[in-house]
C-alpha cells in the first residue's frame, strides 16, 4: 500500500515524538519479484531506522534506494515511479 507523502511526514514526526522509529519504504516489482526476493525498495527515514531494517530489506530486495532522512521522500519517488511505468 502506498500513501501520500504528507501523511508519511506527519506520521513519522508523531512516532518520533514518542521515541518510535519509522522507515518509510514502499516497494516496486510486483508478485513475481516479491517471490524471488528481487524487489526494489525506495526508503527514507532516520539512520537508526535504516540500521534496524537493513537485514529485512536485504532479504526482500535486490535494490534499496536510500533517499535520506526526510519522511515523505520515499512516497514521492514511488509516485513518480508509478507515473513513469
C-alpha positions as CSV (number, residue, x, y, z in Angstrom):
1,X,0.0,0.0,0.0
2,X,1.3,3.4,-0.9
3,X,0.3,6.6,0.9
4,X,0.6,10.3,0.4
5,X,4.0,11.9,1.3
6,X,2.2,14.4,3.6
7,X,0.8,11.5,5.7
8,X,4.2,9.9,5.9
9,X,5.7,13.2,7.2
10,X,3.0,13.6,9.8
11,X,3.2,10.0,11.0
12,X,7.0,10.0,11.1
13,X,7.1,13.1,13.3
14,X,4.4,11.8,15.6
15,X,6.1,8.5,16.1
16,X,9.5,10.2,16.6
17,X,7.9,12.3,19.3
18,X,7.1,9.1,21.2
19,X,10.5,7.6,20.6
20,X,9.4,5.2,17.9
21,X,11.4,4.7,14.8
22,X,9.8,4.7,11.4
23,X,11.3,3.8,8.0
24,X,9.1,4.7,5.0
25,X,9.9,2.0,2.5
26,X,7.5,1.5,-0.5
27,X,8.4,-1.3,-2.9
28,X,8.2,-1.9,-6.6
29,X,8.3,-5.1,-8.5
30,X,5.1,-7.0,-8.2
31,X,4.3,-10.5,-7.0
32,X,6.9,-12.3,-9.2
33,X,9.8,-10.2,-7.9
34,X,8.5,-10.4,-4.3
35,X,8.5,-14.2,-4.6
36,X,12.2,-14.3,-5.7
37,X,13.4,-11.6,-3.3
38,X,14.3,-9.1,-6.1
39,X,12.0,-6.1,-5.2
40,X,13.2,-2.6,-5.4
41,X,12.7,-0.5,-2.2
42,X,12.7,3.2,-2.0
43,X,13.3,4.2,1.6
44,X,13.6,7.3,3.7
45,X,13.9,7.8,7.5
46,X,16.4,8.2,10.3
47,X,19.8,6.4,10.2
48,X,18.8,4.3,13.2
49,X,15.7,3.1,11.4
50,X,17.7,2.1,8.4
51,X,20.2,0.2,10.6
52,X,17.4,-1.8,12.2
53,X,15.6,-2.5,8.9
54,X,18.7,-3.3,6.8
55,X,18.6,-7.2,7.3
56,X,14.9,-7.3,6.3
57,X,15.4,-5.0,3.3
58,X,18.4,-7.1,2.1
59,X,16.3,-10.3,2.3
60,X,13.4,-8.9,0.2
61,X,15.1,-6.5,-2.2
62,X,17.7,-6.6,-4.9
63,X,18.0,-2.8,-4.9
64,X,17.4,-0.4,-2.0
65,X,17.4,3.3,-2.9
66,X,18.2,5.2,0.3
67,X,16.5,8.6,-0.1
68,X,17.6,10.5,3.0
69,X,16.1,11.1,6.4
70,X,13.0,13.2,5.4
71,X,9.7,11.4,5.8
72,X,7.7,11.6,2.6
73,X,10.7,11.4,0.2
74,X,10.1,7.7,-0.5
75,X,6.4,8.2,-1.2
76,X,7.2,10.9,-3.7
77,X,9.8,8.7,-5.5
78,X,7.3,5.8,-5.5
79,X,4.6,8.0,-7.0
80,X,7.0,9.2,-9.8
81,X,8.0,5.6,-10.4
82,X,4.3,4.7,-10.9
83,X,3.7,7.6,-13.2
84,X,6.6,6.7,-15.4
85,X,5.9,3.0,-15.5
